[in-house]
């Protein structure tokens, strides 16, 4: 389903919220301190952040960047980290039309938003304070 059809469908149902997350499969590099820190696999994302598989742990608030196709480098901060997962919040929300174009580029696996309460199975969400 292309971005225009998704937006029209969402408008009819009144379902567009900035925090809706979508399953994706995107390999990228996590940039910390201006240097590539590690390879990550983004598994879901929204206009305000992303969840990725990451082998390293990061303190809450750690500034990071990630390259997103069609957008470029996006700055974010770590919100939680542990058990091989990293949750980050973008410093600037991705515009809705740009976000849906991104989903078209990377081929979101499932265009149905994830429920707000859904957590990765088998992963607790520890908080690491700086």
N, C-alpha and C positions, 0 to 999 in steps of 0.2 A: 504494500500500500504506500503510495507516495505521500510526501509531506502535505500537499494541498488537500488530499482526500482525508488524511488523518485529522487535520485542523478542522475541516468541515464536519466530520463525524463528531469530534470532541465538542464543537460549538453546539451542535444539535443536542447532545447529551449533557452539556454543561459540565464536562469533566476536566477541563484544563486547570491544573494547579501546578505551580512551579516545583513542588516537591515530588511529583510523580516520577518514579524510577522505571527504567526499562532495561531488560536483559540485553547485554551486548557481549561481544567477544572481540576485544581490541588489545593487541600487544603494543606497548609503548615503553618509553624510558622515563623514569622518575628523576627529575632534576632537583638537586638540593644544593644550595650554596653556589649556584651557577655551574655546577658540574653534574654530569650524568652519574647518578648514585646507584641505580639498579634497574633491572628490567622488571616490568610489571605487566599484569594481564588485567585489564579493566573488565569486570563482569557485570556491573550494572551502573547506570548513571541517570542523572536528572539534569535539569537546567542549573541546579545549584551545587552539584557535587558528584562524586563517583565512589564506587567501591571496587577495590582491586585486590588481587592476590599479590602479596609482596613478602619477600623473605625476611626483610629487615624490620625492626620495630622503630617507631618514630614517636617522639614526645608530642603531646597535644599542643597545637599551635605552631609546629614546625612548618616554616614556609617551604612549599614545594612547587614545582611546575611540571606540566605534562603536555606533550604535543598531541593535538587532536586534528585529524585530517580535515582540511577545508577551513580550519580556524587558525591553527598555528599553536604557539605556546600559550597555555592557560595557567595562570597563577592560582594557587590554592593553599590551604593550610590543613594540616592533619587534624582530624577530629577525634579519631581513636585508632588504635593499632594493637594487633596481637593475633596469635594463632594463625600466622601467615596471611592475615588480611589487613588492609589499610583503608580507612574511610576518610575522604577529604572533602572539604567544602571550597568551592571556587570563591575567590575574592570578589569577582564580579559575576553576577548571574549571566548565563548565556541567553541571548535573545531567543524567543520562542521559534521564530522562523529559521534562525541559524541552527538551533538545536535539532529541529526536525530534518533540516538538510543534512546535518551530521549523521543522524540515524540512517538516512537514506544512503549516505556514503559508506558507512561501516556495516550496514546491513543488520540492524537490530534483529536479534533472534526471535523476539516475541514483542509485538507492538502493543500488547495489553499492559497497562501500567501495573506494577507490582503493588500489592496491598501495603499500606503504610507500616503495618506491624511486622511484615516479613523480614526475618533475619536469615543470614546464611545458615543452613543446617549444619549442626556440629561445631559452630563457632560461637564462643562467648565473646562479649564485647568489653574487654577490660579497658580501663581508662588509665593512661600513663600521664601523670602531671609533670610539667616541666620543672 
